[in-house]
Amino acid sequence: MKRGTLITIILAAIFAGILLYSTLSAQQVECSACVTFNGETNCATASAETAEAATKQAVTTACGTISKGMDESIRCANTPPTRPQCRNR
């Protein structure tokens, strides 16, 4: 293997490792939330830097399968979650 190719592979691996570490280290809180919208209930789990952000992302994810179209998605995302639970990672 050429020296330039080896250096490129090593640098790419280092970059990927730094990117993975920075992404995962920012995910400090994991929250689960259930949403009831239009008579349907769905639950989801998400992680983020804060409990508020993780809960909002869990609600958005839960709404993905029970809402149809952008209008319903927005209304569902504004629905208060039932049984929100968070834990530190």
Secondary structure, DSSP 8 states (H G I E B T S, - for coil): --HHHHHHHHHHHHHHHHHHHHHHHH--EEEEEEEEETTEEEEEEEEESSHHHHHHHHHHHHHHHH--HHHHHHHHHTS--EEEEEEE-
